Amino acid sequence: HREMVANLRRGDTVVTSGGIIGKVTKVRDEAEIEVEIADNTRVRVIKSTVSEVRAKGEPVKEGA
C-alpha cells in the first residue's frame, strides 16, 4: 500500500481515509497531491491519508 501511494501519478483514482473518491490531477510534492472530486472541484490531499489506489478506469465497487 505504501509503495502504491508513493508511486501515485496523474490520472490515478484514489480513495481517501475519509471516503472521498477522486482523480489525481497533480502530484504537488512527496507529501501532497491534488485530487479532482467533481467537475472543476479540486482539493489538496495529504498522501498519507490515501487509503486505496484504484487502477485507471477501474469501476467503483457497488455495495463495498
MODELLER restraints for C-alpha pairs under 7 A, 6 or more apart:
rsr = mdl.restraints
at = mdl.atoms
rsr.add(forms.Gaussian(group=physical.xy_distance, feature=features.Distance(at['CA:4:A'], at['CA:53:A']), mean=6.81, stdev=0.5))
rsr.add(forms.Gaussian(group=physical.xy_distance, feature=features.Distance(at['CA:5:A'], at['CA:47:A']), mean=6.67, stdev=0.5))
rsr.add(forms.Gaussian(group=physical.xy_distance, feature=features.Distance(at['CA:9:A'], at['CA:24:A']), mean=6.82, stdev=0.5))
rsr.add(forms.Gaussian(group=physical.xy_distance, feature=features.Distance(at['CA:9:A'], at['CA:27:A']), mean=6.78, stdev=0.5))
rsr.add(forms.Gaussian(group=physical.xy_distance, feature=features.Distance(at['CA:10:A'], at['CA:24:A']), mean=4.98, stdev=0.5))
rsr.add(forms.Gaussian(group=physical.xy_distance, feature=features.Distance(at['CA:10:A'], at['CA:25:A']), mean=5.12, stdev=0.5))
rsr.add(forms.Gaussian(group=physical.xy_distance, feature=features.Distance(at['CA:10:A'], at['CA:26:A']), mean=5.65, stdev=0.5))
rsr.add(forms.Gaussian(group=physical.xy_distance, feature=features.Distance(at['CA:10:A'], at['CA:27:A']), mean=6.88, stdev=0.5))
rsr.add(forms.Gaussian(group=physical.xy_distance, feature=features.Distance(at['CA:11:A'], at['CA:23:A']), mean=5.76, stdev=0.5))
rsr.add(forms.Gaussian(group=physical.xy_distance, feature=features.Distance(at['CA:11:A'], at['CA:24:A']), mean=5.24, stdev=0.5))
rsr.add(forms.Gaussian(group=physical.xy_distance, feature=features.Distance(at['CA:11:A'], at['CA:25:A']), mean=6.25, stdev=0.5))
rsr.add(forms.Gaussian(group=physical.xy_distance, feature=features.Distance(at['CA:11:A'], at['CA:56:A']), mean=6.71, stdev=0.5))
rsr.add(forms.Gaussian(group=physical.xy_distance, feature=features.Distance(at['CA:12:A'], at['CA:23:A']), mean=5.64, stdev=0.5))
rsr.add(forms.Gaussian(group=physical.xy_distance, feature=features.Distance(at['CA:12:A'], at['CA:24:A']), mean=5.43, stdev=0.5))
rsr.add(forms.Gaussian(group=physical.xy_distance, feature=features.Distance(at['CA:12:A'], at['CA:54:A']), mean=6.80, stdev=0.5))
rsr.add(forms.Gaussian(group=physical.xy_distance, feature=features.Distance(at['CA:12:A'], at['CA:55:A']), mean=6.51, stdev=0.5))
rsr.add(forms.Gaussian(group=physical.xy_distance, feature=features.Distance(at['CA:12:A'], at['CA:56:A']), mean=5.39, stdev=0.5))
rsr.add(forms.Gaussian(group=physical.xy_distance, feature=features.Distance(at['CA:13:A'], at['CA:22:A']), mean=5.62, stdev=0.5))
rsr.add(forms.Gaussian(group=physical.xy_distance, feature=features.Distance(at['CA:13:A'], at['CA:23:A']), mean=4.42, stdev=0.5))
rsr.add(forms.Gaussian(group=physical.xy_distance, feature=features.Distance(at['CA:13:A'], at['CA:24:A']), mean=6.28, stdev=0.5))
rsr.add(forms.Gaussian(group=physical.xy_distance, feature=features.Distance(at['CA:13:A'], at['CA:53:A']), mean=6.09, stdev=0.5))
rsr.add(forms.Gaussian(group=physical.xy_distance, feature=features.Distance(at['CA:13:A'], at['CA:54:A']), mean=5.26, stdev=0.5))
rsr.add(forms.Gaussian(group=physical.xy_distance, feature=features.Distance(at['CA:13:A'], at['CA:55:A']), mean=6.67, stdev=0.5))
rsr.add(forms.Gaussian(group=physical.xy_distance, feature=features.Distance(at['CA:13:A'], at['CA:56:A']), mean=6.17, stdev=0.5))
rsr.add(forms.Gaussian(group=physical.xy_distance, feature=features.Distance(at['CA:14:A'], at['CA:21:A']), mean=5.75, stdev=0.5))
rsr.add(forms.Gaussian(group=physical.xy_distance, feature=features.Distance(at['CA:14:A'], at['CA:22:A']), mean=5.63, stdev=0.5))
rsr.add(forms.Gaussian(group=physical.xy_distance, feature=features.Distance(at['CA:14:A'], at['CA:23:A']), mean=6.22, stdev=0.5))
rsr.add(forms.Gaussian(group=physical.xy_distance, feature=features.Distance(at['CA:14:A'], at['CA:50:A']), mean=6.64, stdev=0.5))
rsr.add(forms.Gaussian(group=physical.xy_distance, feature=features.Distance(at['CA:14:A'], at['CA:52:A']), mean=5.70, stdev=0.5))
rsr.add(forms.Gaussian(group=physical.xy_distance, feature=features.Distance(at['CA:14:A'], at['CA:53:A']), mean=4.57, stdev=0.5))
rsr.add(forms.Gaussian(group=physical.xy_distance, feature=features.Distance(at['CA:14:A'], at['CA:54:A']), mean=5.90, stdev=0.5))
rsr.add(forms.Gaussian(group=physical.xy_distance, feature=features.Distance(at['CA:15:A'], at['CA:21:A']), mean=4.49, stdev=0.5))
rsr.add(forms.Gaussian(group=physical.xy_distance, feature=features.Distance(at['CA:15:A'], at['CA:22:A']), mean=6.66, stdev=0.5))
rsr.add(forms.Gaussian(group=physical.xy_distance, feature=features.Distance(at['CA:15:A'], at['CA:50:A']), mean=5.86, stdev=0.5))
rsr.add(forms.Gaussian(group=physical.xy_distance, feature=features.Distance(at['CA:15:A'], at['CA:51:A']), mean=5.79, stdev=0.5))
rsr.add(forms.Gaussian(group=physical.xy_distance, feature=features.Distance(at['CA:15:A'], at['CA:52:A']), mean=5.04, stdev=0.5))
rsr.add(forms.Gaussian(group=physical.xy_distance, feature=features.Distance(at['CA:15:A'], at['CA:53:A']), mean=6.47, stdev=0.5))
rsr.add(forms.Gaussian(group=physical.xy_distance, feature=features.Distance(at['CA:16:A'], at['CA:49:A']), mean=5.61, stdev=0.5))
rsr.add(forms.Gaussian(group=physical.xy_distance, feature=features.Distance(at['CA:16:A'], at['CA:50:A']), mean=4.26, stdev=0.5))
rsr.add(forms.Gaussian(group=physical.xy_distance, feature=features.Distance(at['CA:16:A'], at['CA:51:A']), mean=5.22, stdev=0.5))
rsr.add(forms.Gaussian(group=physical.xy_distance, feature=features.Distance(at['CA:16:A'], at['CA:52:A']), mean=6.89, stdev=0.5))
rsr.add(forms.Gaussian(group=physical.xy_distance, feature=features.Distance(at['CA:17:A'], at['CA:49:A']), mean=5.44, stdev=0.5))
rsr.add(forms.Gaussian(group=physical.xy_distance, feature=features.Distance(at['CA:17:A'], at['CA:50:A']), mean=5.83, stdev=0.5))
rsr.add(forms.Gaussian(group=physical.xy_distance, feature=features.Distance(at['CA:17:A'], at['CA:51:A']), mean=5.11, stdev=0.5))
rsr.add(forms.Gaussian(group=physical.xy_distance, feature=features.Distance(at['CA:21:A'], at['CA:37:A']), mean=6.52, stdev=0.5))
rsr.add(forms.Gaussian(group=physical.xy_distance, feature=features.Distance(at['CA:22:A'], at['CA:35:A']), mean=5.68, stdev=0.5))
rsr.add(forms.Gaussian(group=physical.xy_distance, feature=features.Distance(at['CA:22:A'], at['CA:36:A']), mean=5.36, stdev=0.5))
rsr.add(forms.Gaussian(group=physical.xy_distance, feature=features.Distance(at['CA:22:A'], at['CA:37:A']), mean=4.51, stdev=0.5))
rsr.add(forms.Gaussian(group=physical.xy_distance, feature=features.Distance(at['CA:23:A'], at['CA:35:A']), mean=5.28, stdev=0.5))
rsr.add(forms.Gaussian(group=physical.xy_distance, feature=features.Distance(at['CA:23:A'], at['CA:36:A']), mean=5.22, stdev=0.5))
rsr.add(forms.Gaussian(group=physical.xy_distance, feature=features.Distance(at['CA:23:A'], at['CA:37:A']), mean=6.74, stdev=0.5))
rsr.add(forms.Gaussian(group=physical.xy_distance, feature=features.Distance(at['CA:24:A'], at['CA:33:A']), mean=6.87, stdev=0.5))
rsr.add(forms.Gaussian(group=physical.xy_distance, feature=features.Distance(at['CA:24:A'], at['CA:34:A']), mean=5.85, stdev=0.5))
rsr.add(forms.Gaussian(group=physical.xy_distance, feature=features.Distance(at['CA:24:A'], at['CA:35:A']), mean=4.41, stdev=0.5))
rsr.add(forms.Gaussian(group=physical.xy_distance, feature=features.Distance(at['CA:24:A'], at['CA:36:A']), mean=6.36, stdev=0.5))
rsr.add(forms.Gaussian(group=physical.xy_distance, feature=features.Distance(at['CA:25:A'], at['CA:34:A']), mean=5.58, stdev=0.5))
rsr.add(forms.Gaussian(group=physical.xy_distance, feature=features.Distance(at['CA:25:A'], at['CA:35:A']), mean=5.49, stdev=0.5))
rsr.add(forms.Gaussian(group=physical.xy_distance, feature=features.Distance(at['CA:25:A'], at['CA:36:A']), mean=6.32, stdev=0.5))
rsr.add(forms.Gaussian(group=physical.xy_distance, feature=features.Distance(at['CA:26:A'], at['CA:33:A']), mean=5.80, stdev=0.5))
rsr.add(forms.Gaussian(group=physical.xy_distance, feature=features.Distance(at['CA:26:A'], at['CA:34:A']), mean=4.98, stdev=0.5))
rsr.add(forms.Gaussian(group=physical.xy_distance, feature=features.Distance(at['CA:27:A'], at['CA:33:A']), mean=4.44, stdev=0.5))
rsr.add(forms.Gaussian(group=physical.xy_distance, feature=features.Distance(at['CA:27:A'], at['CA:34:A']), mean=6.24, stdev=0.5))
rsr.add(forms.Gaussian(group=physical.xy_distance, feature=features.Distance(at['CA:28:A'], at['CA:34:A']), mean=6.80, stdev=0.5))
rsr.add(forms.Gaussian(group=physical.xy_distance, feature=features.Distance(at['CA:31:A'], at['CA:46:A']), mean=5.84, stdev=0.5))
rsr.add(forms.Gaussian(group=physical.xy_distance, feature=features.Distance(at['CA:31:A'], at['CA:47:A']), mean=5.41, stdev=0.5))
rsr.add(forms.Gaussian(group=physical.xy_distance, feature=features.Distance(at['CA:32:A'], at['CA:44:A']), mean=6.83, stdev=0.5))
rsr.add(forms.Gaussian(group=physical.xy_distance, feature=features.Distance(at['CA:32:A'], at['CA:45:A']), mean=5.67, stdev=0.5))
rsr.add(forms.Gaussian(group=physical.xy_distance, feature=features.Distance(at['CA:32:A'], at['CA:46:A']), mean=4.55, stdev=0.5))
rsr.add(forms.Gaussian(group=physical.xy_distance, feature=features.Distance(at['CA:32:A'], at['CA:47:A']), mean=5.25, stdev=0.5))
rsr.add(forms.Gaussian(group=physical.xy_distance, feature=features.Distance(at['CA:33:A'], at['CA:44:A']), mean=5.84, stdev=0.5))
rsr.add(forms.Gaussian(group=physical.xy_distance, feature=features.Distance(at['CA:33:A'], at['CA:45:A']), mean=5.30, stdev=0.5))
rsr.add(forms.Gaussian(group=physical.xy_distance, feature=features.Distance(at['CA:33:A'], at['CA:46:A']), mean=6.42, stdev=0.5))
rsr.add(forms.Gaussian(group=physical.xy_distance, feature=features.Distance(at['CA:33:A'], at['CA:47:A']), mean=6.34, stdev=0.5))
rsr.add(forms.Gaussian(group=physical.xy_distance, feature=features.Distance(at['CA:34:A'], at['CA:42:A']), mean=6.45, stdev=0.5))
rsr.add(forms.Gaussian(group=physical.xy_distance, feature=features.Distance(at['CA:34:A'], at['CA:43:A']), mean=5.64, stdev=0.5))
rsr.add(forms.Gaussian(group=physical.xy_distance, feature=features.Distance(at['CA:34:A'], at['CA:44:A']), mean=4.56, stdev=0.5))
rsr.add(forms.Gaussian(group=physical.xy_distance, feature=features.Distance(at['CA:34:A'], at['CA:45:A']), mean=6.01, stdev=0.5))
rsr.add(forms.Gaussian(group=physical.xy_distance, feature=features.Distance(at['CA:35:A'], at['CA:42:A']), mean=5.34, stdev=0.5))
rsr.add(forms.Gaussian(group=physical.xy_distance, feature=features.Distance(at['CA:35:A'], at['CA:43:A']), mean=5.36, stdev=0.5))
rsr.add(forms.Gaussian(group=physical.xy_distance, feature=features.Distance(at['CA:35:A'], at['CA:44:A']), mean=6.33, stdev=0.5))
rsr.add(forms.Gaussian(group=physical.xy_distance, feature=features.Distance(at['CA:35:A'], at['CA:45:A']), mean=6.85, stdev=0.5))
rsr.add(forms.Gaussian(group=physical.xy_distance, feature=features.Distance(at['CA:36:A'], at['CA:42:A']), mean=4.17, stdev=0.5))
rsr.add(forms.Gaussian(group=physical.xy_distance, feature=features.Distance(at['CA:36:A'], at['CA:43:A']), mean=6.41, stdev=0.5))
